[in-house]
Amino acid sequence: MNIEVSIMLGLNCNFKCSHCLNDSKPGFTDFDLKRCEYEQIVNQILKNKFITKISFSGGEPLLYIDEILFFVNLFYLIIGVCKSG
């Protein structure tokens, strides 16, 4: 059994598309995850040996490159990024 985890990093985006499903926009950081929340996510992932892939979305996930690298450095998993344009 393989499980994919999708993590929404926040709603900050460099675009303000009218068709955006989650109303992401530039400078919108109200829902960004905190460092302690990342640690909680990591702890949950470590407990589940069936997780084989982590994907990231947002807003624009590449605006959160430090957070993505935090996960990449901890796990030997397939990493996916669903980005805008």
C-alpha positions as CSV (number, residue, x, y, z in Angstrom):
1,M,0.0,0.0,0.0
2,N,1.4,3.4,-1.0
3,I,0.1,6.6,0.4
4,E,0.7,10.1,-1.0
5,V,0.6,13.1,1.3
6,S,-0.3,16.5,-0.1
7,I,0.8,19.5,1.9
8,M,-0.7,23.0,1.3
9,L,2.1,25.3,2.3
10,G,0.1,28.6,2.3
11,L,-1.9,30.9,0.1
12,N,0.8,33.3,-0.9
13,C,1.1,33.5,-4.6
14,N,2.7,35.8,-7.2
15,F,-0.5,35.8,-9.2
16,K,-4.1,36.8,-8.5
17,C,-6.0,34.5,-10.9
18,S,-9.7,34.9,-11.1
19,H,-10.1,31.1,-11.5
20,C,-8.0,30.3,-8.4
21,L,-9.8,27.7,-6.3
22,N,-8.4,28.8,-2.9
23,D,-8.3,32.6,-3.5
24,S,-4.5,32.8,-3.3
25,K,-2.9,36.1,-3.9
26,P,0.4,38.1,-3.5
27,G,1.4,38.7,0.1
28,F,-1.4,36.5,1.6
29,T,0.4,34.8,4.4
30,D,-2.4,34.5,7.0
31,F,-2.6,30.7,6.5
32,D,1.1,29.9,6.2
33,L,2.2,26.9,8.3
34,K,4.4,27.6,11.3
35,R,7.7,25.7,12.0
36,C,6.1,23.7,14.8
37,E,3.3,22.6,12.4
38,Y,6.0,21.3,10.0
39,E,7.5,19.4,12.8
40,Q,4.1,17.8,13.6
41,I,3.7,16.8,10.0
42,V,7.2,15.3,9.9
43,N,6.4,13.3,13.0
44,Q,3.2,11.9,11.5
45,I,5.0,11.0,8.2
46,L,7.8,9.2,10.1
47,K,5.2,7.1,11.9
48,N,3.7,5.8,8.6
49,K,6.0,3.6,6.6
50,F,3.4,3.5,3.7
51,I,3.9,7.1,2.7
52,T,6.0,7.1,-0.5
53,K,5.3,10.5,-2.0
54,I,4.9,14.1,-0.7
55,S,3.4,16.8,-3.0
56,F,3.2,20.5,-2.2
57,S,0.7,23.0,-3.3
58,G,-0.4,26.5,-2.3
59,G,-0.6,29.4,-3.4
60,E,2.6,29.2,-5.3
61,P,4.6,26.5,-3.6
62,L,8.0,27.7,-4.9
63,L,7.5,30.8,-2.8
64,Y,8.0,28.4,0.1
65,I,11.2,26.8,-1.2
66,D,12.8,26.7,2.3
67,E,9.9,24.7,3.6
68,I,10.1,22.3,0.7
69,L,13.8,21.8,1.2
70,F,13.1,21.1,4.9
71,F,11.1,18.0,3.8
72,V,13.5,17.0,1.0
73,N,16.4,16.9,3.4
74,L,14.5,14.7,5.9
75,F,13.0,12.1,3.6
76,Y,13.9,9.8,0.8
77,L,10.6,10.2,-0.9
78,I,9.3,11.2,-4.3
79,I,8.6,15.0,-4.1
80,G,6.0,16.6,-6.3
81,V,5.1,20.3,-6.7
82,C,1.8,21.6,-8.1
83,K,2.5,25.1,-9.1
84,S,0.8,28.0,-10.8
85,G,1.7,28.6,-14.4
